[in-house]
């Protein structure tokens, strides 16, 4: 196959991402099985996440760990960096509100910084990411700095 054929599903290259560029991901509904699997995998056995009884809690419904919401956000973003992402360098993460089983989330992204590395053969891009639920509420924000391939 010709090298000039662009593969379907390839993520953004550095040159595609100018400051101010915005996009959003597809959606994903958080299931009870997702929380159970995450709790079992991580041993995050805090009763808030591991016990179904919410009668004494401020959050009604089965609470979802912020770490799981963040993990799903990164998974939703994978197509934007498929074959072009080189490294995740850092981020500040802020949980803005609760998520519960049954919530449907997506990620809204804006490029806030883009610069070449000192070698110039790749770029650094920082995003402002908001994880938004089906009610339009921002439940998590983070600002990853990623290293991406150039074309």
C-alpha positions as CSV (number, residue, x, y, z in Angstrom):
1,X,0.0,0.0,0.0
2,X,1.2,3.5,-0.8
3,X,2.8,5.5,2.0
4,X,0.7,8.5,0.9
5,X,-2.5,6.8,2.1
6,X,-3.6,8.2,5.4
7,X,-4.8,5.5,7.8
8,X,-8.4,5.9,9.1
9,X,-8.6,6.6,12.8
10,X,-5.2,8.3,13.1
11,X,-5.0,11.0,15.8
12,X,-4.0,14.6,15.5
13,X,-0.5,15.5,14.6
14,X,1.2,18.5,16.3
15,X,0.5,20.7,13.2
16,X,-3.2,20.0,13.5
17,X,-3.5,21.5,17.0
18,X,-3.3,25.3,17.2
19,X,-4.1,27.3,20.3
20,X,-7.9,27.7,20.5
21,X,-8.7,24.6,18.5
22,X,-11.7,22.8,20.2
23,X,-13.2,19.3,19.8
24,X,-15.3,16.9,21.8
25,X,-15.4,13.1,22.2
26,X,-18.1,10.6,21.8
27,X,-20.1,9.7,24.9
28,X,-20.0,6.8,27.4
29,X,-22.4,5.7,30.0
30,X,-20.9,4.5,33.3
31,X,-22.3,1.1,34.3
32,X,-22.5,-0.6,37.7
33,X,-20.1,-3.2,36.3
34,X,-17.6,-0.5,35.5
35,X,-17.5,0.7,39.1
36,X,-17.3,-2.9,40.5
37,X,-14.5,-3.8,38.1
38,X,-12.6,-0.6,38.9
39,X,-13.0,-1.0,42.6
40,X,-11.8,-4.7,42.4
41,X,-8.9,-3.8,40.1
42,X,-7.6,-0.9,42.2
43,X,-8.6,-2.0,45.7
44,X,-10.3,1.4,46.1
45,X,-12.6,-0.2,48.7
46,X,-13.8,3.1,50.3
47,X,-17.4,2.3,51.3
48,X,-18.6,5.3,49.2
49,X,-17.7,3.2,46.2
50,X,-17.9,-0.4,47.5
51,X,-21.3,-0.4,49.3
52,X,-24.6,0.2,47.6
53,X,-26.5,1.7,50.5
54,X,-26.7,5.5,50.1
55,X,-29.3,6.3,52.7
56,X,-26.9,8.3,54.8
57,X,-24.9,9.9,52.0
58,X,-25.1,13.3,50.5
59,X,-24.6,11.8,47.0
60,X,-27.6,9.7,46.0
61,X,-27.0,6.9,43.7
62,X,-23.9,4.7,43.3
63,X,-20.9,7.1,43.4
64,X,-18.2,6.7,40.8
65,X,-14.6,7.4,41.8
66,X,-13.1,10.5,40.2
67,X,-10.1,8.3,39.1
68,X,-12.5,6.1,37.1
69,X,-14.1,9.2,35.5
70,X,-10.6,10.5,34.6
71,X,-9.7,7.0,33.2
72,X,-12.8,7.0,31.0
73,X,-12.0,10.5,29.8
74,X,-8.5,9.4,28.7
75,X,-10.1,6.4,26.9
76,X,-12.6,8.6,25.1
77,X,-9.7,10.8,24.0
78,X,-7.6,7.9,22.6
79,X,-8.8,8.4,19.0
80,X,-7.5,11.9,19.1
81,X,-3.9,10.7,19.6
82,X,-3.9,7.2,18.0
83,X,-0.5,6.6,16.4
84,X,0.5,10.3,17.1
85,X,0.8,10.4,20.9
86,X,4.3,9.9,22.2
87,X,4.0,10.8,25.9
88,X,1.7,12.0,28.6
89,X,3.9,14.4,30.6
90,X,1.8,15.9,33.4
91,X,-1.6,17.3,34.4
92,X,-3.5,18.9,37.2
93,X,-6.9,17.1,37.9
94,X,-9.8,18.7,39.7
95,X,-13.0,16.8,40.5
96,X,-15.8,19.5,40.1
97,X,-18.8,17.4,41.0
98,X,-20.1,13.9,41.7
99,X,-20.6,11.2,39.1
100,X,-23.0,8.3,39.7
101,X,-23.7,5.0,37.9
102,X,-25.9,5.8,34.9
103,X,-24.2,9.1,34.1
104,X,-23.2,9.6,30.5
105,X,-20.0,11.5,30.0
106,X,-18.1,13.1,27.2
107,X,-14.9,15.3,27.1
108,X,-14.7,18.8,25.7
109,X,-11.1,19.8,24.8
110,X,-9.4,23.1,23.9
111,X,-5.8,23.5,23.0
112,X,-4.2,26.1,25.3
113,X,-0.5,25.7,24.5
114,X,1.4,24.3,21.5
115,X,5.2,24.5,21.0
116,X,7.9,22.5,19.4
117,X,10.3,20.5,21.6
118,X,13.9,21.8,21.8
119,X,14.9,19.2,19.1
120,X,12.1,20.4,16.9
121,X,11.1,16.9,15.7
122,X,7.9,16.7,17.9
123,X,5.6,19.1,19.7
124,X,4.2,19.7,23.1
125,X,0.5,20.4,23.4
126,X,-1.5,21.3,26.5
127,X,-5.2,20.9,26.6
128,X,-8.0,22.2,28.9
129,X,-10.3,19.2,29.2
130,X,-13.7,19.2,30.7
131,X,-15.6,16.0,31.5
132,X,-19.3,16.8,31.1
133,X,-22.3,14.7,32.1
134,X,-25.7,14.3,30.4
135,X,-27.1,17.3,32.3
136,X,-24.3,19.6,31.0
137,X,-22.5,19.7,34.3
138,X,-18.7,19.7,34.4
139,X,-17.7,16.9,36.8
140,X,-13.9,16.9,36.2
141,X,-11.4,19.2,34.7
142,X,-7.7,18.5,33.8
143,X,-5.0,20.0,31.7
144,X,-2.7,17.3,30.2
145,X,0.6,18.2,28.5
146,X,1.2,15.7,25.8
147,X,4.1,15.1,23.4
148,X,2.9,14.4,19.8
149,X,4.4,13.5,16.5
150,X,4.9,15.9,13.8
151,X,3.8,15.0,10.3
